[in-house]
Amino acid sequence: MKMAKHEFPQQIVLSRLRFNSIEFENQCVELRMARDQDSVFQVSVVNHGEPARIYLATSPEIQDSIKFLHNDFVVGTEAVVDVVAHIRMQQHGSISVTVGYGSNTDSFDIDLIAEESHKIEVDPNLGVPGNPEKYRLAMHIPVVPAPMKAIGALMFGITILTLATDIVPPFVGVISSALLLAIIIMYFLIPHIR
């Protein structure tokens, strides 16, 4: 499955102020993406101190929309966390960061904004030129002129009379059967000739 990649304006900074301290580049982040489409984004983590174990979690409001591809890991100097988002509606929540087996926890707010999918614009020059009525589907019932319908009904009647009785001479029955066959063939070919 192909996922759209999005830029995510957030960086988590660890141990810059003191041991296991947590700082965020932005306290509130907005993520705009297409509704009902999986998208991946990355959160970078920079550690200024000793290697630290980090755990990320979402608030209950957005736990169905945000999934971390790897979590609960040790950060040396830098790390990148891949996150998959699937937004169905506009939501507000937070992502919390826990460092050092729970010694410090902090969180930043996130607004998930679902946008309508981009509509694909089609160049009108790509269409078939001419009258669209001319290009009917073959499944439509073809238009047969009324005189042809009357002649077809007459030929059908003569053919039946020839087969069922001796009222009509056999050569007339053969001619009417041939004409009826020609009318039936034309009936099915007319839509494809236009």
C-alpha positions, 0 to 999 in steps of 0.5 A: 500500500502506498502512503503519502509522506508529510513533513512534520514540524516537530523535533524532540530535544532531550537532556539539553537543560538537565539530565533527562529533560524534554523540550519540543521545538513546537508546543502545538503542531498541526497536521493536515492531510487527506481524509481516510488516507494513510500518511507517514511522517517523521519526528526527529529526536536529538539527545544532548546527554547520555543514551536515554530510553524514550517512549512515545504515547498518544492521548486517548482522543487520537490513539486510533489515528496515530501509530508509531512504527517503532517505540520504546527504544534507546536514543544515542545522539539522534533518532527518527521516529516513523509515525503513521496517521489516518485521519477520519475527522478533525481531532485534537490530542497530544503526544507524550514523551517519557524518558529514562524509564519514567523519570520525566514525561512531557507532551505536546499538542497536536491538531489533526485536520482532515482535508478533502481528497484532491480532485483530479482535473481532466483536460477536456481535450482528452475526450473524444471529439464530436457529438456524444450521442453518436457514441452510444453504448452497444447495450442500448436498444437500437432505434429501428424505424417504424416501417422496418418494424412493420415489414419485420412483423409481416415477414415473421407472420408469413414465415409462420404461416408457411411452416404451419399451413399450406396457405402460403406457397413455399417459395414465398415462405423462403423469401420472407424468411430470408428478408426476416433474417436480413432485418434481424441482422440489420437490427443488431448491426445498426448500432455499430455502423453509426 
